[in-house]
């Protein structure tokens, strides 16, 4: 899954710190894609709002970067006496190209039976 963010800054002047500022300003667009796959733990697992935190951005080569991030998820099921919060740490690669940040995100959402047709 490819997620694109606009990057209004000049690519030649971008430091890792500036990239982090741009991404943090657009986290709302990234959160749904970065937090897929919680159904692996349980259908009741939910992302804790505003918990996504960028830990580090590393330049790889040319205009490619790796972003390490962490977020919290929770599950509650009163009938089964389950109430828990956990953290997930993950990473994603992205490229800077023509004023856009292109995130290459693995879609970890559970397929439905509709996908089998």
N, C-alpha and C positions, 0 to 999 in steps of 0.2 A: 504494500500500500504506500503510495507516494503522497506526502503532505507537503504543501508549499506555503512558505511564509514570505511576505515582502520584506526586503531589507533596504531601507531608504538611505543607508550610508554608502559612501564610496568604498568599493571592495579593496582598493589599495591601502586604505587607512584603517582597515578593520583589525583590531587586536582581539584576542580571546575574550578579554573583558568586555569589549563593545559587542561582540557576538552574543555573549551571555545576557547583556542588557536587552538586546533586540529580542532574543528568544523569550526571556522572562516577561517582556511586554506583550507577548503573543501566546502565552502558555494556554490560554483558554481554547485556542485552536488546536493545540497539540495533545491536550489531556485525553480526549476520547480515544485517540489512536494509540497513545502510549500506555493506556491502562486497560486495554482489551485483554481478554484471557483470564479474568478472575473467575469465570465459571469453571475453570479447571479445578479450583479449590472447592467451590460450591456455587449453586445457582443463586444462593442468598448473599454471596460475597459482593461488597460494594466498595468503590473508591471513596476515601475520605476526602471531601471537598477541600481544596486549597492546600493539600499536603504534598503536592509534587515539588521537589526541590532539585535544582541542578547542582550536582556535586563538583563536576569538573568538565571542562571542554579541552580536548587535546587535538592539536593539528596533526594530521596523518601525512598527507603529501598533497602538493598543488593546492587546490581549494577544497580538500576533503578533511572532515573533522569527525571526531568521536565525542559524543556527549554521554556522560555518566550521570544518572539521575536516580532519585529515590522517591517513593510515595508510600502512603499508608492505606491499607484496606481493612475493612472490618466485616464481621459476620455476627449476626444475632439470630438465634432461634430459641425462643422461650420454651417451646415444647420439648426440645432436646437438651435444654440447659446449656446452650452454647452461646458464649459472648466473648469475642476475641478481636484484638487488633494486632496486625502484623505489618512489617515493613518489607517492601520489595525494592531491591537495587538492580538496575538494569542499564544497558547502554544502547545507543542507536548511532548510526553514522548519518552524516548529512554533508551536502556539498553547497558551496556558494557559487552561483552561476547567474550572470546577468541580473544582478540586484535581487535575486531570490535565494532563499534557503530551501533546499530540497531534501526532505527527510525520507529515508528509505526504511519504512517500518514494517516489521513482520506482523501480519494480521493473525492474531492468536484467538480470535473469536471462534466460538463453537459453531460449526456448520449446522444448518437446519436440515430437515428432511426435504425441504424444497430444493436444496443444493444437489440432491441425488437424482433429480429428474433430468 
